[in-house]
């Protein structure tokens, strides 16, 4: 991981979130402490839990949707196999300031040039 990303991006905290993928629950919703959930009684999150339980992966993007995925909010049905696959991907991946992970890019950023 580039030095700038380690300082700015909170890399250790973001990678720590990946452990949620392997938890032993039927479904989970993960969100950062700075994510605002409305209504605050969480009554509308039942639908999100139901989708995650059915095997859907739900996530959000920030900053107007200019990144394909953010780890600030996601819901899924945890799976040790999924966590293993992500770890295997990260162990065999490279990151570059211009090309992102494995030179796949940062999503639609390039179309803004």
Protein Blocks (a to p, Z undefined) as FASTA:
>chain_A
ZZklmmmnommmmmmmmmmmmpccfbdcdddfkbccddfklmmmmmmmmmmmnopacddd
eehopafbdckbccddddfklmmmmmmmmmmcccdfklmgohnoghjmlmmZZ
